[in-house]
Amino acid sequence: MMDVLNIIEKLKDVLSSENDKKIFDKDVASALDITQANFATIKQRNKIPFANILDFCALKKISINWLLYGQDPSSLIDSTDKYWIKYFPSVSVSAGGGAYDGDEDYEKLEVPPYFTNMLGGEQNMKNIEAINVTGDSMEPTLNSGNIIFLDKTKYDVSKDGIYAFVNENGLFVKRIQKRIDGQLDIISDNKEYPIQVVRKDEINILGKIVGSFGSIF
């Protein structure tokens, strides 16, 4: 995957071809619906704003695989179009709030064949859904703005991993470990956040996080 600076240059090329003028960072920020301050932070930290880029690609009808991976769009017609998962752009996890039941409005998110294989193969795509991350509680593993992949068939928390779950406070994604006494440690990878201990019946597991754009767990 390209780094954020290369992606920004490609975005500038797209915008320049439309407007026939020199494109600056502020123009890219505006096209992605990001403030100039946040855009500067994104460049400094080399964080790719996946959700914004997906919206941009959908609006401009350009290939996300071309933008992120440099793949020739014509080479994707016979393969990538066969593989897609449900992406819920309005659903965010980690900071809490909101709801998610899998029946909300969703977009079709195309994934390249090699990524499909990493997520369990073509037959497993019906079990994979994509949602957004907000907040810093799971940094550095997951960053705000990441798009993560949820496997709805994996909810056995006796196996350590990162899970999406709902409790009385909202929707979250955290690392979960089962304790000897049967209770669960809810762990944020950001050590600024304390470990919480809950009973299994206090949370509703939605599924296991099996990857994010650019990473497989």
C-alpha positions as CSV (number, residue, x, y, z in Angstrom):
1,M,0.0,0.0,0.0
2,M,1.2,3.5,-0.8
3,D,2.0,5.9,2.0
4,V,-0.2,8.9,2.6
5,L,2.1,11.4,0.8
6,N,2.0,9.3,-2.4
7,I,-1.8,9.0,-2.1
8,I,-2.1,12.7,-1.7
9,E,-0.1,13.3,-4.9
10,K,-2.5,11.0,-6.8
11,L,-5.5,12.8,-5.4
12,K,-3.9,16.1,-6.6
13,D,-3.5,14.6,-10.1
14,V,-7.2,13.6,-10.1
15,L,-8.3,17.0,-9.0
16,S,-5.9,18.8,-11.4
17,S,-7.2,16.9,-14.4
18,E,-10.7,18.0,-13.5
19,N,-10.0,21.7,-12.8
20,D,-6.9,22.3,-15.1
21,K,-5.1,24.2,-12.4
22,K,-2.5,23.6,-9.7
23,I,-3.9,21.8,-6.7
24,F,-2.7,22.5,-3.2
25,D,-3.1,20.6,0.1
26,K,-6.1,22.8,1.0
27,D,-7.9,21.6,-2.1
28,V,-7.3,18.0,-1.3
29,A,-8.5,18.6,2.3
30,S,-11.6,20.2,1.0
31,A,-12.3,17.3,-1.5
32,L,-11.9,14.8,1.3
33,D,-14.1,16.9,3.7
34,I,-11.2,17.3,6.2
35,T,-10.2,20.5,7.9
36,Q,-6.8,21.9,6.9
37,A,-5.6,21.4,10.5
38,N,-6.6,17.7,10.5
39,F,-5.1,17.3,7.1
40,A,-1.8,18.6,8.3
41,T,-1.9,16.1,11.2
42,I,-2.7,13.3,8.8
43,K,0.4,14.1,6.7
44,Q,2.6,14.4,9.8
45,R,1.5,11.1,11.3
46,N,1.3,9.3,7.9
47,K,-2.3,8.2,8.7
48,I,-4.5,7.4,5.7
49,P,-8.1,8.7,6.1
50,F,-9.7,5.6,4.6
51,A,-13.3,6.5,5.1
52,N,-12.9,9.9,3.4
53,I,-10.9,8.4,0.6
54,L,-13.6,5.7,0.0
55,D,-16.3,8.5,-0.2
56,F,-14.0,10.4,-2.7
57,C,-13.5,7.4,-4.9
58,A,-17.2,6.6,-4.9
59,L,-18.0,10.2,-5.9
60,K,-15.4,10.4,-8.6
61,K,-16.0,6.8,-9.8
62,I,-12.3,5.8,-9.5
63,S,-10.8,2.6,-8.3
64,I,-9.8,2.4,-4.6
65,N,-7.3,-0.2,-5.6
66,W,-5.6,2.1,-8.1
67,L,-5.4,4.9,-5.5
68,L,-4.1,2.8,-2.6
69,Y,-2.2,0.1,-4.4
70,G,-1.4,1.5,-7.8
71,Q,-3.2,-1.4,-9.5
72,D,-4.3,-0.8,-13.1
73,P,-8.1,-0.5,-12.9
74,S,-8.6,-2.5,-16.2
75,S,-6.9,-5.5,-14.5
76,L,-9.5,-5.5,-11.8
77,I,-12.6,-5.8,-13.9
78,D,-12.7,-9.6,-14.1
79,S,-11.6,-10.2,-10.5
80,T,-12.2,-7.5,-8.0
81,D,-15.8,-6.9,-9.0
82,K,-16.5,-10.4,-7.8
83,Y,-15.5,-9.7,-4.3
84,W,-17.3,-7.2,-2.1
85,I,-18.4,-6.8,1.5
86,K,-20.9,-4.6,3.3
87,Y,-19.4,-1.3,4.5
88,F,-21.4,0.8,7.0
89,P,-19.9,4.3,6.7
90,S,-22.2,5.7,9.4
91,V,-21.2,3.2,12.0
92,S,-18.2,4.0,14.2
93,V,-16.7,2.0,17.1
94,S,-14.2,2.5,19.9
95,A,-15.4,5.9,21.2
96,G,-18.9,4.5,21.8
97,G,-22.3,5.7,20.9
98,G,-24.5,4.8,18.0
99,A,-25.9,1.4,17.1
100,Y,-25.2,-1.4,14.7
101,D,-27.4,-4.3,13.7
102,G,-26.2,-5.1,10.2
103,D,-29.4,-4.0,8.5
104,E,-28.6,-0.3,8.2
105,D,-27.8,1.4,4.9
106,Y,-24.6,0.1,3.6
107,E,-22.2,0.5,0.6
108,K,-20.6,-2.2,-1.4
109,L,-16.8,-2.2,-0.6
110,E,-14.8,-4.0,-3.2
111,V,-11.7,-5.9,-2.0
112,P,-8.9,-7.4,-4.1
113,P,-8.7,-11.2,-4.4
114,Y,-5.5,-11.4,-2.3
115,F,-7.2,-9.5,0.6
116,T,-10.3,-11.7,0.2
117,N,-8.1,-14.8,0.8
118,M,-6.7,-13.2,3.9
119,L,-10.2,-12.6,5.3
120,G,-11.1,-16.3,5.0
121,G,-11.8,-16.8,1.3
122,E,-14.6,-16.0,-1.1
123,Q,-17.2,-18.1,0.8
124,N,-16.5,-16.2,4.0
125,M,-17.2,-12.8,2.5
126,K,-20.9,-13.0,3.4
127,N,-19.8,-13.1,7.1
128,I,-17.5,-10.0,6.8
129,E,-18.6,-6.4,7.3
130,A,-16.6,-3.2,7.5
131,I,-17.1,-0.3,10.0
132,N,-15.1,2.7,11.1
133,V,-12.9,3.4,14.1
134,T,-13.0,6.6,16.0
135,G,-10.9,7.7,19.0
136,D,-7.5,6.7,20.2
137,S,-8.2,4.0,22.7
138,M,-6.8,1.2,20.5
139,E,-3.7,3.0,19.2
140,P,-1.3,2.0,17.9
141,T,-3.1,-1.1,16.6
142,L,-6.1,0.7,15.3
143,N,-6.2,4.4,14.6
144,S,-9.1,6.8,14.3
145,G,-10.3,6.8,10.7
146,N,-9.3,3.2,10.1
147,I,-11.8,0.9,8.4
148,I,-11.9,-2.5,10.2
149,F,-13.3,-5.9,9.1
150,L,-15.6,-7.7,11.4
151,D,-16.2,-11.5,11.1
152,K,-19.7,-12.1,12.5
153,T,-19.2,-15.8,13.0
154,K,-16.3,-15.4,15.4
155,Y,-17.7,-14.4,18.8
156,D,-16.1,-16.9,21.2
157,V,-14.2,-14.6,23.6
158,S,-12.4,-17.6,25.2
159,K,-10.0,-17.0,22.3
160,D,-8.1,-13.8,22.9
161,G,-8.5,-11.1,20.2
162,I,-10.0,-7.8,19.3
163,Y,-13.8,-7.8,19.2
164,A,-16.6,-5.4,18.5
165,F,-19.3,-5.4,21.2
166,V,-22.2,-3.5,22.5
167,N,-23.0,-2.6,26.2
168,E,-25.2,-0.1,27.9
169,N,-22.9,2.7,27.0
170,G,-22.7,2.1,23.2
171,L,-20.6,0.3,20.6
172,F,-17.0,-0.5,21.2
173,V,-14.0,-2.3,19.8
174,K,-11.5,-3.6,22.4
175,R,-9.1,-6.4,23.0
176,I,-10.8,-9.1,25.2
177,Q,-9.2,-11.7,27.3
178,K,-11.0,-14.3,29.4
179,R,-10.0,-14.5,33.1
180,I,-9.7,-17.7,35.1
181,D,-12.9,-16.7,37.1
182,G,-14.9,-16.4,33.9
183,Q,-15.0,-12.7,33.8
184,L,-13.6,-10.7,30.9
185,D,-10.8,-8.1,30.7
186,I,-11.7,-5.3,28.3
187,I,-8.3,-3.9,27.2
188,S,-7.4,-0.8,25.3
189,D,-4.1,-1.1,23.5
190,N,-3.5,2.6,24.4
191,K,-2.1,2.2,27.9
192,E,-3.6,5.5,28.9
193,Y,-6.9,3.7,29.3
194,P,-7.4,1.3,32.3
195,I,-8.4,-2.3,31.9
196,Q,-12.1,-2.9,32.7
197,V,-13.5,-6.1,34.1
198,V,-17.0,-7.2,33.1
199,R,-19.2,-10.3,33.2
200,K,-19.9,-12.0,29.9
201,D,-23.6,-11.2,30.2
202,E,-22.9,-7.5,30.4
203,I,-21.8,-7.2,26.8
204,N,-23.1,-8.4,23.4
205,I,-20.3,-9.6,21.2
206,L,-20.9,-8.7,17.5
207,G,-17.9,-10.4,16.1
208,K,-14.1,-10.5,16.0
209,I,-12.0,-7.9,14.2
210,V,-10.0,-9.9,11.6
211,G,-8.2,-7.0,9.9
212,S,-8.2,-3.4,8.8
213,F,-7.2,-1.8,5.6
214,G,-3.6,-2.7,5.2
215,S,-3.4,-5.2,8.1
216,I,-4.6,-8.7,8.9
217,F,-4.9,-9.9,12.4
